[in-house]
Amino acid sequence: MATTEEAEAFLRDFHAAHPAVTARAMAHGRAEDGRSSYALLRDRMAACERVLDLGCGDGLLLELLAESRRGRPGREVAGLDLSVAELALARRRPGLERAALCAGRAQQLPFRSAQFDGCVSHMALMLMGEVERVADEVARVLAPGGTLAVAVSGGAAGGEAYECFQRAARSLIGAAPEEQQIPRLGDRRLRTREGLDEVFGPAGFGPVEWKTERIDLTGPWEQVWATVGGCYDLGPLAPALAAELRARVEAEARELTRPDGRIPCAMLMHVATTVRR
């Protein structure tokens, strides 16, 4: 089993090679009410004045958080990420000139105690190891009554291109040589409400509120592939095997093409919220 150190090294290397990959994959997606998965988290922070984004990536969510209070007293935003390449992109975003953007680990946050009253994490918390330390650190930097809101991938919605990808990936990647396999990322408990309660409850958080959203990522083939093909599993694959995977997914997904030329693609996203006691 991979160590946390090995998993984090993989994540750093992957994002150095593919900066902004998550935003490119997910930013255009919409829940049934028209909001993106990033906006779903932004709106959970409506009452928060000081917000930390764990695994902030290229800063898309931080920018939304900063923009959402225009015309009102300024919100203090800060971001933490393993990837210096992602943080370099975040620093270029308008509205983040004054944001504290730090390279580091959630297991040892470089922020003072009770500095924030809100904390978000978009598809990043679920990748972290040593999760009890993460929970303790989030509890430390959140003031009592502060809100933690995270978005956790729930897999394919079913009957669309993302399901085609998962089916092909299980077959091809599962049979790939060990050196073409990614290390195990994260703790499976952080993908379920019960697991989040188990990890964050002892750190001083209340019961987790859980809502599952269907995120529509439908689009032309190249956009669909940018979404599903941006996953970590493709990072260490040999080019020939990656090309075979793409060809298999494309052949199956194109059979689903709608009259307007777009291919249906959707994933489930769990949005979990808990309050620091």
C-alpha positions, 0 to 999 in steps of 0.5 A: 500500500502506498504511503501518504508521502508517495501519494502526495508526490504523485499528486504534485507531479500530476498537477505539475504536468496538468495544471488546472485539470480539475477546473477544465474538467468540472467548471462547465458542469451544472447541477439541476438548478443551474449551479456548478459544483464550485458554486454549490460550495460557494453558496454554503459559505454565504454567512462566512467572512473568512474562508479557507479552500483546502486543495484550492488548485488554480483558484476557481472556487476562491475567485467565486468566493471573493466575487460573491461579496462584491459591494459588501465588506470584503471577505478574507480568502486563503488557499492551500495546495500541494501543487506550486504549478496550480498556485501559480495559476491561482495568483493570476486570477483577478480578485485573488491579489490579496489572498493568502495562497500557500503550498503545503499539506492539510495535515499541518496548516500554516494558519493561526488557530480560529483564523477562519469561520468557513472552510471548503474543499472541492474534490480534494479532501477525499484524496488526503491521507492521515485524515485524523490529522487533517480533521484536527487541523481543520478544527484548529483553524476554524472558529467555533461555529465555523462551517466545513463544506466539501464536494466529494465525487460520487461516480458516474450518474449512469447511462452516459459517457462517464459510465462508459469511461469507468467500464473501459478503465476498469478493464484496461487499467486494471490489467496494466502493469504495476508501474502504470498504476497510480498509488492509492489516494486518500481514505475511503471514509471521506467519500461517505457521510458515515465516514466523514462523521467517523473522522470529523466527529471526534475532532469537534464537528457536528453531524454531517449534512449530506446532499447528492447532486447530479452534475451534467457535463454533457458536451461535444466529444473533445469536451467530454474527453477532457472531463473523463480523460483528466482523471489521475488513472491516466497519468502513469499509463503508457501512451499506447494504452491511454490511446486504446482507452480513449478509442474504446470510450469514444466508440461507445460514447458516440453511440449516445450522441444526441441530435445536437451533436452533444454526448451525454455525460454526468457524474454524481457529486456529494456535498457534505456540510458540518459545523465546528462545535 
